[in-house]
């Protein structure tokens, strides 16, 4: 039996979420963000890669990548930026304001979600929930490379009254009135929301699109990926994988490479290194045991392969990436400055 490759990847890259801002909007309003990597030291210092997401809880607005055409937003819409690109959210197209890094410093040491008022002094016109998702990017995260720079999902007005709409409503409600355990609840809800965003992108992407997610959608390549992820330590050969995926060797190799971007055995080698990197970072298991755990009979062969694909020996990786508490529990410790002005841009 093959496993669920998407679930395996999400577990291996340690997806972790947190909702950091609950925002009351007063028109006109604008929030501009720097690249996520600049925010990471304040909000998720242990995450290798940081993604941002926003839920418009009520009201209307616009959002999109900096210097790109924005999309119109309605209550319940979700915007996510998987590659960590700078972006702008505003009450009208074309509004800009420099990011205020003090807000990230405050949120990094405050009880979450951190409440902010954004805009002029008039009556409230909406609410925004903003959060972050951390994950491992190295040595190999096939999902991250396959995601677009922006994901936009409308949870209302599309005939979809399924669980995603209720999930979004739950994030908005919990962020408005957090209770005991609220940070943990919001973290798990944001992770579920992101996974559903990815699944819906997979289902709705154009048929001609290539990439790892397109490979999952293909019946033969998807089966091959599920087999490799479900049995990563098995002695796979291209012939055996092709037979179980229902194609000839040449057909699978061509189809897999065209969709995923690399041959099956090369993909497997990189995935094994991702698994090994996690084992090395998470504990003090001897390198020889790590080698066996990811399908290598020889510590020397594993060490050579790891060095070749990752760029450093296993022991050096462990020293550089040894993990403490999970990224969601390890926010940076900063002195809390005075609360910033209400019209600061941050999201």
N, C-alpha and C positions, 0 to 999 in steps of 0.2 A: 504494500500500500504506500502511495506517496503521501506526503504531508501537504499542508497548506503553506505554500512558499511565502505568501505575503505575511502570514502570521509568524513564520519562522524568522523572516528578516526583521520584522518589528521587534521581536523579542531579542534578537542578537544585537541590534543597534541601540538597544536601551532607550526606546522612546519614553520621554517623561514630560509631563505638562504642568503648567501652573497659570492661573488667572491672576494678573497683577494689577489691573486697573478697572475700576468701575467709574464711568464718566457721566456726569450730568452735562448735557449740551444746551447751550444758549446761543441763539443766532446773533450774528454770523459766527461760525466756528471753523477752525482749521487745526489739524494735527499732522505734523510732518515728522517722520522717523528717519534716523540715520541707518546705515547698514546694520544688520542685526549683530554682526561681529563686534561692533563698538559697544553695544548694550550688554553683551554676554558677560563681561567681568562683573557687572553689577547685579544681574538678575539670575543667571545660571552659570557661575564660573567654572563648574566642572563639566559642562556640556561641550563636546567638540564642535557641534554645529547648532545654531539657534534659528528657529523659524518663528514667525509672528502670525497671530490670527486676530481677527476682530469680528464681533457680532454686533450688528445694529439692533439693539433691543427694542427701540421705539423711535419714531420719527423717520425722516428721509435724509439722504445725503449722497455723496459721491466718493469714490475711492479708486486708487490704482497706483501703478508704479510711477515714481517720480519722472517727470518729463514724458509721460505717455498719456493717451486719452483715458480719462477716468470712466468707470462704469457707474450707472445710477444704482443707488442702494435703497432698499425699503426695509421696514421692520422685519426682523428675522433673518436677513441676509448674512452670510458668512463670507469673509474675505481672508484668505491665507496666503502667505508669501514663503513658499518652501525653500527658496534659495537665499533667503535673508536679504532681499533687495530693499533699498530705501523706497518709501512710498508715502502717499499723502491721502488723508481723509478730510472731507470738508463739507460744509453746508451748500456750497455752490462750486461749479468747476472753475479752475484757475486760481483759487486762493492758495497762498503759500505762506509759510512761517518757519523760521529756523527751529530745529529741534532744541529742546531744553534738557540737557543731560542730568540736571539736578533731580528731575522726576524719577529717573532710573535709580539714582543713588538712594532716594527716599524709599522707593518701593523695595529695594534690595534689603532693607533692614526693618521694614514695617510689617505689621500684620496684614495679611492679604485677604481680599483684594483692597488695594489702596484707592480711596475715593478722591476724585478730582472734579472740579467744575471747569468747563472749557467754553469760552466765548464771552459775549458781552453780558451786561447785567440784567437783561430782560428775562421774561419767564422761561422756564425750561421748554425745550422743543424736542427733546429726544434723550436717549441714553445709549451708551456705547460700552461694551465689555471688551477688554483687550488682554491678550495673554501670549504666552510663549510656549514653545515645544522644543525640548532639547533632544539630541540624538548623537550617536557616534557617526562620524563621517569616514574614519580611517580604521583599518586599511581598505575596507571595501563595503560600500553601502549602495547596492544596485538600485534601490528605490529612490534615493535622493537624486541620483543622476537622471532618473526617468521622469521626475515631476517638473511641471512648468514653473515659470517664475511667479505666477499668480493663479490661485484657485478661487472661483466665485461660485457660490451655491445659494440659490434662492430657496428658502424653506417654506415660503408661503406663496399662494397665488399660482402654483404650477400643478394643482390637482394632486399633490403629494401630501397626504395627511398621515404619513407613516411615522415611525419612531424617531426619525431624525428631527422632525419639527418639535417633538416633545423633548428631545435631548437639548436642542437649542433653548427652548423655553426653560428647561431646568437650570442651565448655566446662567441665564439671565436672572432667574428668580433667586438662586443661591448667592449670586454675587451681590444682589440688592440687599439681602438680609442674611448674611452669613451666620451660621450657628457653630456650636462646638464641632470640631472636625471638618469645618467648611473648606479649609485649604486643601485637605486630602480629597474631599468630594469633588471640588472644582478641578483638581489635577486629573483625576480619573475621567471626569466628564469631558475635559478638553482633549484627552487622548482618544477617547471613543469618537468624539466629533471629528478629529483629524483622520482617523482610520476610515470613517464613513465618507469623508471628502475624497480620500484616495480611491475608495471603491467606486464612488459615483463617477469620478474622472475616468476610471478604467472602463466602466460600462458605456460612457458617452463619448469617448475619444473617437476621432475619425478612423475608419477602417484602414486607411493607408498609413496611419501613424506607426512609427517604429519605436523601439525601446523596450526596456524590461517589462513594463506593464502591458505593452502590446504582445510580448512573448507569453505572458500569463494568459492572455485572452485567446491565443491560438490553441486549438485543441491538442496538437501534437507537441509543440514547444512548451505549452503550459504543463502538460503531463511530464515532460522531461524535467522541467524546473521543479515541479513538486517532488519527483523522485529524487533528484539531487539533494534537495533540502531535507527531505524526509530520511534519507539514508546517506548522509554526507560522508560517513566513514567506510561505506561499502567499496569494494574494489571495482569501481566502474570502468568500463571501456566504452568507446564510442559504439562498438557493435552491440553490446548488451543494452546500452541506453536506447539506441535506435529501435531495437527489437521490442522493448517494453513500451516505447512511445508510439509504436505502430508505423514506423517509416524505415526506409533503407538508410544505411550509414550516410551516403552522400546527400540524400534528401534532408535528413535531420541536420547534418552539419551546415548545409547551405541555409536552411530555413532558420535555424537557431542563430547563426552568425548574422543573418540579415536583420532579424528582429531584435536580438539582444545586444548585438554589437561585438561579440567575440565567440569563438568556438566553445562547444560544451565543456571539454576537458579543461580549457583555460579558465572558464567560469568557475568550475568546481574547485580548481586550485586556489582561486582568489577567495571563494567562499570559505574554504577550509582555513585560510589565513585569518579571516574575520572571526571565525569561531575561536581559533587559537589565540588571537589577540585579546579576546574577552576573557578567556581562561587565565592568560598570563597576568592581565591587569587586576583580576578579581581575587587572586590568592597567591599562595606560595607553593603551588603544586610544581614539582620538578619538571624541567623542560621535557625530559623523556616521557613522563606521564601525559603531558600536553600533546606530545607527538602522537602517542597511541590513541588519545581521545579524539583526534581529528583525522585518523586514518593512515598514519605513517608507522611503519614497522621499525624504522631506524631514527634515532634522535639526530644523527648526523645528516641524514637526508632531509628531515624536517627543518633543521636549522638552516641548511643551504637554501631550501625552497623559501623559507620565511624571509631570510636576508634578501634573496633575489626579488621577491614580490613586494615586500614591505619597505626594504631599504636599510634596515638595521637588524642585528641579531636578536633572537627572542629575549635574551637577558637584558639587553639595552632597552627594548620595548617595555619590559616589565618595570624597569627603574624609572622610565619616563612617564608611564601611564598608570602606575599603581593607584587604585581607586580607594577613596575613603567612603563616606556615606554617599548615598545616591544623590544625583544632581539636584533632584527636587527638594532634598532636605538640606542642601548646602549652599545657601545664599551667602554672598559676600557680606562681611561685617564692616559697615561704614558708620561713622557718626551721622546722626540724623540732622540735616540742616533745617532751617525754618521752612515751613510749608511754602511752596512756590506760588506765584501769582496765578489766579484762576484762568487766565487766557494763555497759559504756556502750552506749547505744542509738544507732544510726547509720543503718540501712539505708534 
